[in-house]
Amino acid sequence: MAYSIVLPAAVSADARYDGLKPADVGCLNADNEAGISVSATRLTTSEGGLTATFQVSLNTAPTSDDTTITLTSSDTTEGTVNPPSLTFTSLNWSNRQTVTVTGVDDAVIDGDVIYTIVTGAATSSDPAYNGLDALDVTVVNLDNDAPGLSIAPKGMLTVSEPNTALNLEVALTCQPAANVTVSISSSDVTEGTVSPASRTFTPANWNTPQSFTLTAADDLLTDGTVGYTVTLTASSSAPGWNGLTVVLPAQTLDNEPVLTLPSGAMQYGIDWPGMVIDGQATLVDADTYDYDTGSLTVTLTANAQSDDRLGIRNQGMDWQQIGVSGNTVTYSGSPIGTFAGGVGATPLVITFNASANPEAAQALARNITYHNVTNAPLQDPRTVEFTLADGDGGSSTDSKQIIVSKVHISDFQYGKDAGFGVYTGASDCEIYSRVDEYASYPAGTWSDPANELYGLVVHINKNTATGYDQQVLLRFDDIVGTNPGQIPPGATITSATLKPTVTTARTNNITSVHRMITPWTELGASWGDPNGATAGDWVAGIFGSGDYSATSLGTITNTPTGQKSLVVTGAVNDWVNNGVANQGFLLRATGTDNGDAKYATREDATVALRPVLTVSWSATPSTNPQTTTTLKA
């Protein structure tokens, strides 16, 4: 029996002690009568794995060594007890022995359930303990079951047009007290449908998955990837289940063709023959094998004139070429369809056969041309629209402007079809002082793998004893001539712009651009040699100021990255009209930063990053602008 010795407050003349009260002393008066002590009679377990413990000991030493107490659970579906019995002797009678109670997960929504750990009457040779019954322990087992749906797969549900399907495996997360019906619905049946409408789960099959199917709906629209939701709803008389709802994200991937005209407005110069409207036209269609009975329709939808013409460029009959013979269009020598129209406001319509596939249709779109048959057409901008029909009900449309002007614009960019064929006349390379001075970097790509340096590098090091320079040579050949897309001799140069792209920026590394004077070759140029034939045939035996004009055409700030523009009208005009040989440009570093600034090369994997020379010019129009065209209209 526990009791306390109460100590009163001190009485003293010393103010420091007067009134101070010491703590009471707790005491336990040990019983000398037989008895069984249980440390706790109320405990909590859970179906989630929570355990509880209590201790048992005897109050006095038994006269024998065989005092045993059994332990049992009143409901083993809710909780178990371990060990099943305790034995006390004359030596360990006062040692508290620990009993562990563990909750049981029954997968039934049954709430928190009370059960009992029953301490059986002791059996002992000591008559004082034999038959003595200790207090039982009351336990609450907390329920962890809640209504829910187990669904696989998890996350975004994705299907693709026209009719791909995805199975949803659904089960209940715990056993219901009655049947549960799960219904399914789609928020957008124009994108995805679901079946069957419902499934029923019973208390016997609640954890057996049942299937629903989500199927893509082909809407014949070029609408890209469309998101929506799939909703599962439970109905039941079982507690907790009725109205249970799970909303799943879903998306349907589009299968319609996507035709794009990415090159911006077309600049058509009066007196030019048929010019390709968009040499970079792109067609994406992942699941169409052929476009049989489909078509490509090209229409001037705004400001069409009777003297406007839409046509098809005749590349030839070779591999991956578009050919024209009569009203038949071929690709790689095989007919892919027939065409009609293209005069004035009448659309140009190419009707496909079974040999037309996405690759052939893209090549065709890149060879559709516009021209005007007079030398004084209306100069209002036209709008041209391309519509591709895949023959299965899907279609895609894109449009752009056609600017008709007396001013011609010629874009020279390696690998780009600017309207009259792919331009291949650009050359570029990097020359490097003091390090491999006679080595050539003909691809325009100096590589230093250790430092991951790739590209046309301009570099300056002010330490002339150990430093080095890296400079870039760049030239656009075949820009002057009488072929379509070239600048004719005697043309009036309105403007000319050099457009290199900085891929690695340097804040204080500034590029000065100069006109080259000495001829050079891409495969042979180095710091000590312009063409790889005779070492030391630059001026003074090494590349220097005598090989380029000392007068800078201007500077390029090498930050941030991106395409830069520098006006070079004077240089281009000299090449076109003043008999000056086109030796291209020198890009050399100036400024205070001796680090590397890098430019994209003419071989860059992305055509849009390659150097560009854009020239605007005008010339006296001819009376028969179509004499050089090979197009059919």
GUPAKE-369601 format. One record per residue (C-alpha): x, z, y; residue number from 1. Coordinates in steps of 0.001 Angstrom, whole numbers. Layout:
N
ATOM     east       up    north  num
ATOM        X        Z        Y  NUM
...
This chain:
633
ATOM     east       up    north  num
ATOM        0        0        0    1
ATOM     1403     -927     3373    2
ATOM     1347     1520     6253    3
ATOM     3316     2188     9516    4
ATOM     5261     5099    11037    5
ATOM     4121     5154    14692    6
ATOM     6883     6169    17151    7
ATOM     5636     7441    20572    8
ATOM     7212     6638    23955    9
ATOM    10296     8653    24928   10
ATOM    10073    11530    27405   11
ATOM    13265    11995    29459   12
ATOM    14600    13089    32836   13
ATOM    16721     9942    32705   14
ATOM    14617     7253    34328   15
ATOM    16290     4656    32186   16
ATOM    14782     6135    29012   17
ATOM    11634     7812    30177   18
ATOM     8611     5894    28818   19
ATOM    10590     3554    26547   20
ATOM     8709     3016    23272   21
ATOM    10613     2148    20092   22
ATOM     9094     -219    17534   23
ATOM     6909     1210    14819   24
ATOM     8356     1305    11305   25
ATOM     6541     -691     8604   26
ATOM     6435      899     5166   27
ATOM     5182      -50     1695   28
ATOM     4075     2643     -724   29
ATOM     4708     1217    -4179   30
ATOM     1789     1742    -6554   31
ATOM     2669     3426    -9790   32
ATOM     -435     2062   -11476   33
ATOM     -635    -1160   -13480   34
ATOM    -1715    -4177   -11423   35
ATOM    -1125    -7901   -10798   36
ATOM     -230    -9149    -7286   37
ATOM    -1135   -12701    -6138   38
ATOM      494   -13820    -2877   39
ATOM    -2321   -16142    -1702   40
ATOM    -5886   -16736    -2713   41
ATOM    -6729   -19740     -450   42
ATOM    -4687   -22979     -578   43
ATOM    -4952   -26662      389   44
ATOM    -3878   -29779    -1515   45
ATOM    -4594   -33477     -878   46
ATOM    -5153   -36681    -2811   47
ATOM    -2221   -38100     -854   48
ATOM      243   -35862    -2716   49
ATOM      191   -32594     -769   50
ATOM     1079   -29622    -3023   51
ATOM      662   -25864    -2534   52
ATOM     2301   -22793    -4112   53
ATOM     1583   -19116    -4675   54
ATOM     3523   -16292    -6348   55
ATOM     2523   -13756    -9017   56
ATOM     4211   -10464    -9945   57
ATOM     3351    -7113   -11655   58
ATOM     3032    -3888    -9755   59
ATOM     4748    -1699   -12413   60
ATOM     7062    -2207   -15320   61
ATOM     5168    -2847   -18553   62
ATOM     6120     -966   -21674   63
ATOM     6467    -4218   -23587   64
ATOM     8040    -7612   -22999   65
ATOM     5016    -9788   -23746   66
ATOM     2631    -9580   -20768   67
ATOM     1278   -13131   -20359   68
ATOM    -1137   -14584   -17785   69
ATOM    -2675   -18045   -18329   70
ATOM    -3360   -20433   -15416   71
ATOM    -5970   -23221   -15474   72
ATOM    -7672   -25559   -12987   73
ATOM   -11432   -25510   -12786   74
ATOM   -11406   -29302   -11995   75
ATOM    -8440   -31299   -13212   76
ATOM    -9851   -34437   -11488   77
ATOM    -9064   -32709    -8184   78
ATOM    -6016   -30554    -8894   79
ATOM    -3578   -29438   -11569   80
ATOM    -1528   -26256   -11989   81
ATOM     2008   -25724   -13267   82
ATOM     3208   -23800   -15219   83
ATOM      207   -23201   -17471   84
ATOM     1205   -19548   -18050   85
ATOM     3483   -16769   -16804   86
ATOM     5230   -14129   -18944   87
ATOM     6541   -10829   -17568   88
ATOM     8903    -8304   -19249   89
ATOM    10172    -4841   -18534   90
ATOM    13119    -6488   -16748   91
ATOM    11480    -9243   -14594   92
ATOM     8105    -7599   -13896   93
ATOM     8775    -7337   -10150   94
ATOM    10176   -10862    -9720   95
ATOM     7679   -13153    -8079   96
ATOM     7050   -16199   -10257   97
ATOM     6010   -19399    -8407   98
ATOM     2957   -21442    -9337   99
ATOM     2562   -25058    -8027  100
ATOM     -824   -26677    -7456  101
ATOM     -947   -30504    -7044  102
ATOM    -3867   -32536    -5692  103
ATOM    -5167   -35470    -7789  104
ATOM    -6061   -38879    -6306  105
ATOM    -9384   -39918    -7805  106
ATOM   -10016   -43226    -5867  107
ATOM   -13555   -42025    -5099  108
ATOM   -14975   -41319    -1669  109
ATOM   -16038   -37763    -2534  110
ATOM   -14970   -35844      562  111
ATOM   -12938   -32634      495  112
ATOM   -13569   -30858    -2853  113
ATOM   -13147   -27114    -3608  114
ATOM   -11756   -26091    -6975  115
ATOM   -10225   -22913    -8430  116
ATOM    -6986   -21964   -10111  117
ATOM    -8232   -19443   -12669  118
ATOM    -5876   -16603   -13569  119
ATOM    -6797   -15586   -17096  120
ATOM    -6939   -11980   -18279  121
ATOM    -3462   -10747   -19232  122
ATOM    -2527   -10326   -22857  123
ATOM        2    -7563   -23531  124
ATOM     1057    -4881   -26027  125
ATOM      980    -2510   -23052  126
ATOM    -2599    -1240   -22952  127
ATOM    -2287     -724   -19195  128
ATOM    -1972    -4522   -18707  129
ATOM    -3827    -5928   -21659  130
ATOM    -7076    -7473   -20354  131
ATOM    -6165    -6889   -16721  132
ATOM    -7472    -9871   -14661  133
ATOM    -5797   -10936   -11390  134
ATOM    -7570   -12574    -8467  135
ATOM    -8317   -16308    -8820  136
ATOM    -7000   -18798    -6167  137
ATOM    -9436   -21033    -4259  138
ATOM    -8081   -24512    -3366  139
ATOM    -9456   -27362    -1176  140
ATOM    -8348   -30892    -2180  141
ATOM    -8457   -33169      882  142
ATOM    -9894   -36637      228  143
ATOM    -7730   -39643     1179  144
ATOM   -10196   -42343      228  145
ATOM   -11870   -44419     2946  146
ATOM   -13874   -47627     2769  147
ATOM   -11669   -50702     3215  148
ATOM   -10857   -54193     1997  149
ATOM    -7628   -55241      325  150
ATOM    -6931   -58867     1354  151
ATOM    -4241   -61336      330  152
ATOM    -2543   -63203     1842  153
ATOM    -1891   -61097     4905  154
ATOM    -1293   -62354     8428  155
ATOM    -2291   -65734     9881  156
ATOM    -4473   -67875     7615  157
ATOM    -3253   -71475     7982  158
ATOM    -4856   -74667     6689  159
ATOM    -4290   -78316     7607  160
ATOM    -6601   -81240     8221  161
ATOM    -8157   -83128     6603  162
ATOM    -9196   -80687     3850  163
ATOM    -6462   -78365     2601  164
ATOM    -7785   -75076     1222  165
ATOM    -6536   -71489     1100  166
ATOM    -7789   -68839    -1326  167
ATOM    -8411   -65306      -54  168
ATOM    -8204   -62610    -2726  169
ATOM   -10413   -59669    -1733  170
ATOM   -10954   -56272    -3413  171
ATOM   -12197   -52845    -2321  172
ATOM    -9640   -50154    -1521  173
ATOM   -11605   -47397    -3306  174
ATOM   -14519   -46942    -5663  175
ATOM   -17949   -47066    -4010  176
ATOM   -20933   -45042    -5107  177
ATOM   -23080   -48189    -5233  178
ATOM   -22711   -51980    -5149  179
ATOM   -20973   -53449    -2076  180
ATOM   -21656   -57041     -939  181
ATOM   -18916   -58674     1176  182
ATOM   -20012   -61644     3308  183
ATOM   -17598   -64112     4948  184
ATOM   -17971   -66335     8044  185
ATOM   -15866   -68635    10254  186
ATOM   -16032   -68496    14039  187
ATOM   -15471   -72273    14248  188
ATOM   -16826   -74351    11380  189
ATOM   -15566   -77515    13116  190
ATOM   -12043   -76305    12264  191
ATOM   -12466   -74284     9063  192
ATOM   -15275   -73552     6622  193
ATOM   -15554   -70677     4135  194
ATOM   -17173   -70315      699  195
ATOM   -18933   -68762    -1083  196
ATOM   -21062   -66957     1480  197
ATOM   -20600   -63575     -255  198
ATOM   -19199   -61671    -3222  199
ATOM   -20546   -58450    -4812  200
ATOM   -18385   -55543    -5995  201
ATOM   -19673   -52770    -8289  202
ATOM   -18401   -49260    -9045  203
ATOM   -16944   -50788   -12221  204
ATOM   -15112   -53849   -10753  205
ATOM   -14371   -52593    -7249  206
ATOM   -10572   -53063    -7620  207
ATOM   -10708   -56504    -9300  208
ATOM    -9908   -59207    -6681  209
ATOM   -12537   -61876    -6044  210
ATOM   -11822   -65178    -4267  211
ATOM   -13111   -66730    -1065  212
ATOM   -11928   -70188       55  213
ATOM   -11035   -71296     3588  214
ATOM   -11066   -75103     3912  215
ATOM    -9853   -77152     6892  216
ATOM   -12442   -79351     8607  217
ATOM   -11302   -82770     9783  218
ATOM   -12694   -83167    13307  219
ATOM   -11102   -86586    14033  220
ATOM    -9845   -85224    17351  221
ATOM    -6281   -85012    18596  222
ATOM    -6603   -81340    19411  223
ATOM    -3364   -79920    18040  224
ATOM    -3346   -76548    16294  225
ATOM    -6634   -74702    16878  226
ATOM    -7058   -70970    16347  227
ATOM   -10225   -69177    15279  228
ATOM   -11241   -66140    13185  229
ATOM   -12561   -65433     9698  230
ATOM   -14777   -62345     9457  231
ATOM   -15515   -60264     6327  232
ATOM   -18483   -57875     6532  233
ATOM   -19619   -55310     3913  234
ATOM   -23178   -54197     3260  235
ATOM   -24096   -51344      866  236
ATOM   -26151   -48203      395  237
ATOM   -22944   -46381     -573  238
ATOM   -21764   -43921     2096  239
ATOM   -19232   -45359     4525  240
ATOM   -19453   -48989     3414  241
ATOM   -22348   -50537     5295  242
ATOM   -21170   -52505     8349  243
ATOM   -17467   -52354     7471  244
ATOM   -15881   -55416     9183  245
ATOM   -12445   -57035     8959  246
ATOM   -11511   -59910    11322  247
ATOM    -8655   -62204    10253  248
ATOM    -6765   -64695    12471  249
ATOM    -6854   -68295    11258  250
ATOM    -5614   -71674    12439  251
ATOM    -6071   -75312    11456  252
ATOM    -3175   -77720    11908  253
ATOM    -4146   -81101    13311  254
ATOM    -3574   -84243    11264  255
ATOM    -4491   -86824    13876  256
ATOM    -1697   -89030    15223  257
ATOM      -66   -87921    18463  258
ATOM     1160   -90779    20623  259
ATOM     3174   -89922    23740  260
ATOM     4742   -91989    26513  261
ATOM     7484   -89646    27727  262
ATOM     9542   -91811    30065  263
ATOM     7530   -91363    33260  264
ATOM     6272   -94119    35517  265
ATOM     7462   -97644    34747  266
ATOM     9274   -99364    37633  267
ATOM     8542  -103086    37465  268
ATOM    10371  -105355    39882  269
ATOM     8642  -108504    41055  270
ATOM    10065  -111628    39401  271
ATOM    11135  -109746    36286  272
ATOM    10026  -111078    32883  273
ATOM     8186  -108924    30387  274
ATOM     9506  -105359    30612  275
ATOM     8982  -102721    27949  276
ATOM     6531  -100128    29240  277
ATOM     8084   -97161    27415  278
ATOM    11089   -97628    25159  279
ATOM    10934   -93933    24224  280
ATOM     7305   -93935    23052  281
ATOM     6855   -91415    20234  282
ATOM     4316   -91249    17424  283
ATOM     3956   -88143    15257  284
ATOM     1678   -88354    12226  285
ATOM     2597   -86126     9306  286
ATOM       14   -87114     6728  287
ATOM     -890   -90801     7171  288
ATOM      564   -93282     4727  289
ATOM     -769   -96433     6380  290
ATOM    -2914   -97531     9306  291
ATOM    -4927  -100144     7435  292
ATOM    -7896  -101248     9647  293
ATOM    -6470   -99137    12477  294
ATOM    -5238  -100503    15794  295
ATOM    -3083  -100084    18875  296
ATOM    -5005  -100913    22046  297
ATOM    -3188  -101230    25368  298
ATOM    -5324  -101458    28508  299
ATOM    -4686  -101686    32243  300
ATOM    -7316   -99168    33288  301
ATOM    -6642   -99169    37043  302
ATOM    -5818  -102009    39476  303
ATOM    -5506  -104691    36794  304
ATOM    -5019  -108175    38261  305
ATOM    -5777  -111564    36755  306
ATOM    -2069  -112428    36838  307
ATOM    -1010  -109278    34956  308
ATOM       83  -109681    31363  309
ATOM      515  -107292    28459  310
ATOM     2663  -108550    25598  311
ATOM     4920  -107734    22668  312
ATOM     8689  -108053    22776  313
ATOM     9968  -110303    20003  314
ATOM    13095  -108587    18681  315
ATOM    13392  -110654    15516  316
ATOM    12847  -110398    11785  317
ATOM    15699  -108047    10866  318
ATOM    15449  -104500     9579  319
ATOM    13429  -102207    11894  320
ATOM    12788  -105028    14383  321
ATOM     9409  -106008    15801  322
ATOM     8781  -109736    15423  323
ATOM     6124  -112057    16848  324
ATOM     5020  -115329    15276  325
ATOM     1823  -116873    16567  326
ATOM     -636  -113991    16682  327
ATOM     1077  -112105    13840  328
ATOM     3235  -109033    14394  329
ATOM     5957  -108112    11888  330
ATOM     8159  -105083    11303  331
ATOM    11374  -105491     9313  332
ATOM    10161  -109014     8533  333
ATOM     6826  -107929     7005  334
ATOM     3477  -108597     8747  335
ATOM     1842  -105404     9988  336
ATOM    -1100  -106900    11894  337
ATOM    -2453  -109454    14318  338
ATOM    -3015  -109297    18067  339
ATOM    -5224  -110737    20780  340
ATOM    -5860  -110245    24498  341
ATOM    -3466  -108874    27085  342
ATOM    -4467  -111163    29995  343
ATOM    -5572  -109437    33190  344
ATOM    -7942  -106574    32477  345
ATOM    -8515  -107713    28869  346
ATOM    -6903  -105158    26566  347
ATOM    -4073  -106136    24243  348
ATOM    -5338  -105182    20764  349
ATOM    -3118  -105141    17677  350
ATOM    -5170  -104732    14492  351
ATOM    -3157  -103214    11637  352
ATOM    -3051  -104072     7960  353
ATOM    -2019  -101869     5024  354
ATOM     1696  -102495     5708  355
ATOM     1496  -100738     9067  356
ATOM     2761   -97154     8800  357
ATOM     3653   -94588    11496  358
ATOM     7247   -95828    11690  359
ATOM     6122   -99420    12294  360
ATOM     3455   -98333    14795  361
ATOM     5994   -96322    16797  362
ATOM     8373   -99291    16885  363
ATOM     5494  -101491    18084  364
ATOM     4562   -99017    20842  365
ATOM     8181   -99139    22032  366
ATOM     7978  -102920    22362  367
ATOM     4778  -103345    24368  368
ATOM     5595  -105114    27641  369
ATOM     4145  -105687    31082  370
ATOM     4852  -108509    33512  371
ATOM     3186  -110448    36284  372
ATOM     3166  -114220    36329  373
ATOM     3376  -114633    40114  374
ATOM     6160  -113847    42563  375
ATOM     3799  -112168    45016  376
ATOM     1514  -109867    42996  377
ATOM     -618  -107087    44356  378
ATOM     1680  -104062    44555  379
ATOM     -933  -101375    43930  380
ATOM      152   -99118    41050  381
ATOM    -1443   -99960    37708  382
ATOM    -2426   -97415    35109  383
ATOM    -1774   -98436    31524  384
ATOM    -3344   -96639    28554  385
ATOM    -2192   -96730    24922  386
ATOM    -4728   -95773    22228  387
ATOM    -3707   -95602    18578  388
ATOM    -6461   -95480    15927  389
ATOM    -5265   -94515    12446  390
ATOM    -8020   -96314    10508  391
ATOM    -9426   -93046     9166  392
ATOM   -11292   -91980    12297  393
ATOM    -8399   -90248    14074  394
ATOM    -6966   -91479    17345  395
ATOM    -4531   -90555    20112  396
ATOM    -4297   -91734    23723  397
ATOM    -1654   -91468    26425  398
ATOM    -1211   -93246    29738  399
ATOM     1290   -93782    32538  400
ATOM     1667   -95635    35813  401
ATOM     3266   -99015    36380  402
ATOM     4834   -99288    39830  403
ATOM     5003  -102911    40962  404
ATOM     7519  -103408    43756  405
ATOM     9883  -105873    45379  406
ATOM    12559  -103258    44771  407
ATOM    13945  -103379    41252  408
ATOM    15264  -100255    39548  409
ATOM    17859  -100618    36799  410
ATOM    18645   -97567    34672  411
ATOM    21903   -97741    32731  412
ATOM    22092   -94993    30085  413
ATOM    23827   -95430    26752  414
ATOM    21329   -95747    23909  415
ATOM    18253   -95961    26147  416
ATOM    15832   -98881    26248  417
ATOM    14967   -99065    29945  418
ATOM    12753  -102091    29461  419
ATOM    14979  -104956    28359  420
ATOM    16752  -103620    25287  421
ATOM    19011  -100711    24395  422
ATOM    21936  -100369    26806  423
ATOM    25315  -100013    25053  424
ATOM    27778  -100740    27866  425
ATOM    28880   -97210    28807  426
ATOM    32405   -95882    28165  427
ATOM    33759   -92392    28727  428
ATOM    36755   -90312    27700  429
ATOM    38770   -87326    28751  430
ATOM    42451   -87341    29645  431
ATOM    44567   -84225    29342  432
ATOM    47809   -83445    31149  433
ATOM    50800   -81557    29706  434
ATOM    49109   -81108    26315  435
ATOM    49179   -84207    24092  436
ATOM    49597   -86416    27124  437
ATOM    49587   -89533    24980  438
ATOM    46647   -88480    22810  439
ATOM    43329   -90275    23311  440
ATOM    39875   -88731    23220  441
ATOM    37879   -91939    22858  442
ATOM    34548   -90446    21907  443
ATOM    34407   -88616    25196  444
ATOM    34500   -85393    23257  445
ATOM    37526   -83149    23523  446
ATOM    37131   -80417    20936  447
ATOM    38742   -77016    20803  448
ATOM    36981   -75423    17820  449
ATOM    38684   -72058    18297  450
ATOM    37006   -71739    21677  451
ATOM    33922   -73804    20854  452
ATOM    34628   -76276    23648  453
ATOM    32911   -79619    23220  454
ATOM    32096   -82285    25793  455
ATOM    33694   -84078    28722  456
ATOM    35803   -81349    30295  457
ATOM    37069   -81170    33855  458
ATOM    39679   -78464    34338  459
ATOM    42325   -77578    36886  460
ATOM    45080   -74988    36659  461
ATOM    46908   -74115    39859  462
ATOM    49938   -72888    37928  463
ATOM    51829   -76190    37842  464
ATOM    54619   -74803    35676  465
ATOM    52407   -74001    32709  466
ATOM    49025   -75311    33757  467
ATOM    47236   -78490    32843  468
ATOM    44488   -80746    34111  469
ATOM    41571   -82299    32267  470
ATOM    39832   -85207    33915  471
ATOM    37045   -87565    32894  472
ATOM    36882   -91351    33026  473
ATOM    33390   -92866    33056  474
ATOM    32312   -96491    33343  475
ATOM    29082   -98532    33077  476
ATOM    29940  -102092    32020  477
ATOM    27726  -105198    32057  478
ATOM    25571  -104031    34936  479
ATOM    25980  -107273    36922  480
ATOM    24579  -110542    35564  481
ATOM    21550  -112759    35302  482
ATOM    19957  -111265    32204  483
ATOM    16799  -109162    32514  484
ATOM    17685  -105601    33516  485
ATOM    21048  -106582    35040  486
ATOM    21734  -106695    38767  487
ATOM    22053  -110329    39871  488
ATOM    25080  -111287    41998  489
ATOM    24127  -111258    45671  490
ATOM    21361  -108687    45230  491
ATOM    20790  -106258    48041  492
ATOM    21716  -102791    46795  493
ATOM    19202  -100316    48166  494
ATOM    20682   -97269    46472  495
ATOM    22837   -96263    43520  496
ATOM    23029   -92804    41984  497
ATOM    25388   -91397    39363  498
ATOM    23696   -88718    37233  499
ATOM    25932   -86748    34858  500
ATOM    24602   -83652    33088  501
ATOM    26504   -80342    33251  502
ATOM    26289   -78551    29904  503
ATOM    28707   -75697    30688  504
ATOM    28707   -74438    34262  505
ATOM    31592   -73007    36337  506
ATOM    30754   -71406    39662  507
ATOM    33855   -72378    41619  508
ATOM    34838   -75460    39655  509
ATOM    33753   -78414    41807  510
ATOM    34051   -81995    40596  511
ATOM    35295   -84640    42983  512
ATOM    34216   -88183    42032  513
ATOM    36483   -91148    42815  514
ATOM    36395   -94884    42180  515
ATOM    38884   -95961    39507  516
ATOM    41319   -98734    40454  517
ATOM    43365   -99260    37296  518
ATOM    41739  -100764    34181  519
ATOM    41448   -98437    31187  520
ATOM    40003   -98437    27711  521
ATOM    38006   -95706    26045  522
ATOM    39994   -95923    22810  523
ATOM    43419   -95858    24421  524
ATOM    43320   -93915    27664  525
ATOM    45476   -90798    27924  526
ATOM    47360   -89019    30694  527
ATOM    50358   -91272    30149  528
ATOM    48684   -94544    29176  529
ATOM    45471   -96299    30306  530
ATOM    44941   -98489    27255  531
ATOM    47121   -97324    24368  532
ATOM    49225  -100474    24400  533
ATOM    52258   -99595    26500  534
ATOM    53180   -96013    27241  535
ATOM    53695   -95204    30865  536
ATOM    51894   -98135    32455  537
ATOM    49817   -96021    34796  538
ATOM    51152   -96081    38335  539
ATOM    54508   -94206    38419  540
ATOM    54381   -93871    34610  541
ATOM    51788   -91117    34558  542
ATOM    48183   -90880    35615  543
ATOM    48019   -90136    39310  544
ATOM    46508   -90894    42679  545
ATOM    47629   -94531    42610  546
ATOM    45224   -95173    39740  547
ATOM    42093   -94121    41616  548
ATOM    40865   -94250    45184  549
ATOM    42081   -91316    47201  550
ATOM    38758   -91282    49032  551
ATOM    36209   -89158    47223  552
ATOM    32734   -90597    46760  553
ATOM    31426   -87049    46903  554
ATOM    31417   -83813    44940  555
ATOM    29331   -82267    42188  556
ATOM    28744   -78520    42071  557
ATOM    29060   -77461    38453  558
ATOM    26473   -74718    38532  559
ATOM    23838   -74346    37264  560
ATOM    23677   -76527    34175  561
ATOM    21486   -79624    34247  562
ATOM    21513   -83166    35551  563
ATOM    23367   -83711    38836  564
ATOM    23043   -86582    41324  565
ATOM    25694   -88248    43443  566
ATOM    25104   -91274    45684  567
ATOM    27539   -94089    44821  568
ATOM    25815   -96965    46636  569
ATOM    28988   -98228    48303  570
ATOM    30928   -98516    45059  571
ATOM    28146  -100380    43256  572
ATOM    27623  -102721    46206  573
ATOM    31336  -103587    46127  574
ATOM    31113  -104389    42413  575
ATOM    28010  -106572    42916  576
ATOM    28769  -108339    46197  577
ATOM    32369  -107868    47334  578
ATOM    34398  -109024    44339  579
ATOM    35705  -105544    43503  580
ATOM    36300  -105016    39775  581
ATOM    34181  -102310    38160  582
ATOM    36697   -99829    36710  583
ATOM    34213   -96968    36742  584
ATOM    34645   -93448    38026  585
ATOM    37088   -90556    37818  586
ATOM    35722   -87008    37666  587
ATOM    38398   -84486    38609  588
ATOM    38242   -80753    39197  589
ATOM    38801   -79112    42568  590
ATOM    38047   -75646    43863  591
ATOM    39425   -72257    42908  592
ATOM    38122   -71791    39369  593
ATOM    40582   -73019    36758  594
ATOM    38058   -72682    33914  595
ATOM    36304   -75519    32102  596
ATOM    33197   -77288    33335  597
ATOM    31739   -79615    30723  598
ATOM    29519   -82687    30880  599
ATOM    27390   -84337    28200  600
ATOM    28977   -87452    26740  601
ATOM    27482   -90891    26233  602
ATOM    27286   -90010    22518  603
ATOM    25287   -86809    23057  604
ATOM    22613   -86328    20399  605
ATOM    19995   -86034    23147  606
ATOM    19715   -89343    24980  607
ATOM    18248   -87701    28092  608
ATOM    21481   -85696    28609  609
ATOM    23784   -88713    28632  610
ATOM    25276   -89981    31924  611
ATOM    23013   -92321    33908  612
ATOM    23650   -94883    36630  613
ATOM    20431   -95732    38492  614
ATOM    20503   -98700    40883  615
ATOM    17713   -99872    43197  616
ATOM    18043  -103461    44385  617
ATOM    16110  -106450    45616  618
ATOM    16666  -110190    45374  619
ATOM    14953  -113435    46392  620
ATOM    12133  -114031    43871  621
ATOM    12123  -117170    41789  622
ATOM     9170  -119500    41370  623
ATOM     9130  -119170    37563  624
ATOM     9825  -115587    36548  625
ATOM     9034  -116212    32880  626
ATOM    11813  -118654    31978  627
ATOM    13972  -115938    30395  628
ATOM    11333  -114094    28390  629
ATOM    10844  -114377    24658  630
ATOM     7613  -112413    24673  631
ATOM     4281  -113477    23326  632
ATOM     1148  -112674    25246  633
